[in-house]
Amino acid sequence: MAAERMSPTERLWAAIRLEKPDRVPVLPTLLPEPVAALAGLSLAQVAADSNLIVDAFFQIFDRYGGWENPYPAACVPRQLQAVGSYPLKMRVPGKDLPDDQPFQIDEQEVMQRTDYATICAVGMERFYYDDYLWRVSDLTPGELPATLAATADSFGRFAGECTRRGVQPFFMGYGLHPFFTLSLMRSMVPFTQDLYYHPELVEPALQRMTADLIAKQIPLIKASGINLWLLTEERASGYFYPPAIFERFWWPYTRAIIDVCWAEGIVTLFHLDQCWDKNIRYFRQLPKGSAVLELDSATNIFAAKNILRGHLCLRGDVPAALLAIGKPEEVAAYCRRLIDEVGGDGGFILGSGCSVPPNVKADNFRAMIETGKHYELSRSA
């Protein structure tokens, strides 16, 4: 077998820059729920202790021989609410659910139509912490500072454990797309009604939120020392909306975000759940190399590669179902196909389609990691 010639960071950024690294980078999204499965913990345990999550994550990382710069996973559900990653009501294992059940999102119409004007007037962050968070969470204002500090500490511990292993976190900056944020907070049906019947309320809020997101994230990303950040969107694609909605309410704000980030040398990692087959062509309009699209196996990644070849890097997309109920040889075969057909000329990061599932089989997880790390090298030996 040929030897590796690049460090994990060099390999990862070669792929992001659309170059062909010594081998395809391997980078699963290993969140606390699959960490629990692989480490023999209950879901209630990882929903209650962020330090336990970090410790268990790196036990798994070491047990499976490591991989490229790890996807950060260091928050419990309450912390995800506190930082705005999940601006919804929740049910948590060990508290509202049995110990072996994943935490659940309880989507309701919490944000009201009149709140658009408040967002325009004071911005999303002030609205969130002055008002909205207390509608969805059992946190109290007095508990918030300590919760936010604990969240920062957990990510600091995660970064420190990465450094000890000669890698760095995949990213540290993170945000929800303004469109997705409003969809979650209003809930999807009322938000869709607003798009059609009250666009005069939605558009000013999107404009304010986009400007605020850019102003907040650029310095945070720069301070992290990692010129890559995660922007999550799960509801704007052609799976849900026709092109007229996408082109009016999503794409212009996305272009504005990307253009400012790229001017600062920052690459945007899009987390795109659901099927984006009808929308992939739009991403050709972004500057070459300015983004990475991580796809969850609902989008045809092979067709996406044909459209974006030599223009943007792709990441994915070993399906959750395959990792949960498939066989190791099936996982390995699919990884080899991804490497050959999507990663053959560079611009590809092998990973899970969305997150590794909570019911992942250990042998299937190992097959994904080892195939990614050894397949190309074995062929070049």
N, C-alpha and C positions, 0 to 999 in steps of 0.2 A: 504494500500500500504506500502511495506517495505521502510525504509529510506535509503538514499544514505550513503555509508560508506567511500567514497574516495573523495578527492578533484579533480577538473578537470584535473590537471596535473598528479596526481597519476593514475587516471583512464586511461588517454590517454597513458601514458608510460607503464602501465600494458598490454594494448593491443599490443603496439609496441614490448614488450618483450615476447609476445606470452602467456601471462598469461590471466586468466579469471577475468576481473574486476567485480565490483558490478553490473554494467550494461554496455552495449555497449556504447562507447563514440560516441557523435554526433558532426559532424564537417562539415558543408556545405562549399563549395567554393563560397563565396558571394563577387563577384567582383563589381566594380563600376556600371556596367550596371544594374544588378538586384537590387543593392542598390537604384538606381534611381527609378526603378519601384515600389519598396516597400515603398519608402519615398516620392513619389509624385513629384520627380524632373525630369527635362528634361535630356536627354543624353548629350546635349550641356553643361549643367551646370556641370555635373560630369566630362566632358572632359576638363574643364577649371580650376578647383579649387580643388586641392588635399586636402586642409583643409576641404572643404565642404564634400568630400568623407568620411573622417574620422568621422566627426560629424554625418553624416547621417548613416554611418555603425553602430555606437554605439547606435543611436536612435533605429534602427531595432533590434540590439542585445538585448537591454533592453525591447523593446516592446514584443518580443517573448520569454522572460524569460531566455535568454542566452543559451549558449551551451559550449562545451569544447573549449580549447584554439583556438582562432579565426585564420582563414586563412588570412594572411596580405593582405590588399587591400587599397592602399594609393597613387596610382600613376595615373596621367593623361597620355594620349597617348604620348605627347612630352617627358615626363620624361622616359617612357618606351623605347623610342628610345635612349635617352641620356645615359641610363645605359646599353644598349645593349640587353635588354629583347626582343625587337622587332626590329631587324636590317633590317628593310624594309621601303619603302615609305608608307605613311599613308594618309588617308582621314579622317578628323575629323569633327564631328557634330558641327554646329554653325560656321564653317569656310568653309569647302569644301562640307559639306553635310547638309541636313535639321536638325533642332534641335532634332528631334525624331528618328534619325537613329544612330545605333551603329557605332563606328569608324571602318574603313575598312583598311585592309592590301592590298597594291597594290604591289604584288610580281612581280618583274622584274629581268632580268639578269643584276644585278648591279655589283657584283663582277665578275672580268674577270679571265680567266684561268691563266694569268700571275701573278695574285695576290697571288696564292699559294706560290710562291717563296718568296714574300715579307713577308708573314705570317711566313714562316720558318725562315727567317732571323731576323725579329724584334719582332715577337710575335703578337698575335691577338690584344691585348689591344692597343699597339702602332699603329698598322695598322688601327684599328678602329677609334682612336681619331686623328691621323695625317691625315687620308685620307678618310676612308670609310664613316664615319658618315655624312660628308658634301655632299656626293653623294645622300643620301636618305632623309635628314632632311632640314628644312628651318631654323634650329638653326644656329647661327653664333658662331665662336670660342669664341667671347667675352661674349656670353650668357651662354656658357656651365658651367662655375664654379657656377654661381648662380642657374642654373637649377639642377645641381647635389646636391648643398647644400639644395635646397628646397625639393628635393626627400628625402634626409636623415632626414630633419626636419619632414616630413610627417610620415615617419616610426617611428621616435622618439615619435611623438604625438600618433600614433597608439599603440605603446608599453606602453606609459604612461596611456592611457585609459584602456588597458588591466589590468595593475597593479591595477588601481582603482577598478576594478571589481573582483579581486582575481584570475585572469587567466593570462596567458602569451601568446604571439603570438605562433602559431603552429611552426613556424620556422622564422629565419631571413636571413640565408644564402640562396643564390639562384644562379643557373647557367643554361645555355642551354648546352646540350650535344654537344661536338664539331661536331659530325656528323650532328646534327640538325642545328647548326649554319651555317655550310657550305651549307647545302641544302637550307636554307632560303636566304642566301646572293647570292649564284649562281643562285638560283631558281631551282626547282626540276628537270626539264628535262635536262638542261645543267649539273647539278651535277650528275645525273644518267649516262649521257654519259661519264663524267669524271671517274666515278667508273669503268666503263667497258673498256674505251679506253685510259685513262690516270691515272691509279692507281699510277704510279710512282710520280705523282704530289700530289695526295690526301693523300697518306699515311704519308709522312713526315710532312704535315700540321697537320694531326690528331695527330701525335706523339707530335709535339710542342705544340699544343693547349691543349692536355691532361695534359702534364707536367705543363704548365702555369696555367691551371684551378686548379690543385691540390695545387700548390704553393700559389695561390691567396686565395683560398677558406678556406683552413684549418685554418689559423690565424683569418680570419673573423668570421668563425663559432665559434671558441673557444672564441673570444672576445664577441660574442653575449650572451654567457652563455646558449645557447640552442643547445644541441648536435644532432641536426637534421637539414638537409638542403634539399632544393628542387632541383632536377635535371630533367629538362624537355626534353622529346623526343617524337616526334609525327610522325616520318617518317621512322623509321628503321625496322618496324615489317614485318611479313610475308604478311601483307595486301599489301605492296608495293614491297618487295624484296624477292628473294629466299634465302634459308639458306646460300648459299655460300657467298653472299654479307654481310649478317648479321654477319656471323662468321668471316669474314675477316676485315670488316670496322667498326663494332660496338662493338661486344662482347669483344674483347681483351682490348679495351680502357675503356670500362665499368668496366671490372674486375680490371684494374689498379686503377681506381678511387675508387672503393668500397674497395679494399684491403687497400689502404692508409688511407681512412676515417675510416674504421673499426678498424685499428690498433690504431687510435687516439680516439676510443670510440665514433665515430660519425656515426649515422644512416643516410642513404640516402633515401629520399622520391622520388620515381620515379613517375613523371607525364607521363602516357602512354596513349595518345589518339590513337584512331583507334583500329583495332582488332589485339590483340597479342596472339590469341589462339595457333598459331603455334610456338610461342617463349617462352611461359610460362615455359616450362620444363627447359630451360637454367638457369632460376633464382634459381633452386635447387642447382646449383653449387656455389652460393654465400654463405658466412658464415651464419649460422643460426642466425636470428635476426638482420642482418646487414642492412636490407632495408625494406621499406614499398612500396607496389605497389598501386598507386591510378589509378583506371580504370574508363573508361568513358561510360560504358554500351555497347560499341561495342564489347569488350572482354567478353566472357562468365565467369562471376565472380564465378559461382557455380562450373564450371569445374576447374577454376584456384585454388579454395579452395581445391579441391580434390588433386591437384598436389602439392600445397605448404602448406598443412595442417601441423601445428607444425613446420614450417620452416621459413616463412616470413609472416608478417602482410599484410592484404589487406585493402584498403579503397575505398568506393564507395557505390553504383553506381546507385542511384536513377536517372532514365533517365530524360534528359531535357524535352523531349516531354511529359512525364508523369506530370512533374511539371507545364508545360505550358498549356496543354489541357486536362489533366486527371481530375478526381474527387478526393476530399480529401479521400474518402474511398478507392479508388484505390491506392493512394499514401501510405496510412496507411497499406494496405494489402501487398504491395510490401516491405515496410520497415520491417514488421513482418517476411516475408519470408527471407529477408536478415539476420535478427537477428537470426532466427532459424537455417538456413542452412549454413550461412557463419560465424556468430558470436557465435554460440552455445558453442564452446569450446575455445573461446578467439581468439586473433590475428585478430581482425576486428574493423574498425572504420566506422561507418555509415556516409555517406556523399552523396553529389550530384555526378552524373556522369559528370565529368569535372565541369564546373561552373553551378550554378543555372542560368537558362536562363533569358534574359532581359524581357521576357514576362511572367514571373512566376506569377501564381495566389497566392494571399496572403494566402488563405485558404489551398492551397496545400503545401506551405512552412511551415505553422504552423503544418499541419498534419505530415510532415517529422520530425520536431523538437520534437513535443510532443510524437509521437509514439516512437521515439528513446529514449526519456528520461523516459518514463513511462511504456513501454510494459513489459520489464523483471521484473521491480520492482512490477508491479501489479500481475504478476504470482507468485512471491515469497512471497507475503503478506500472 
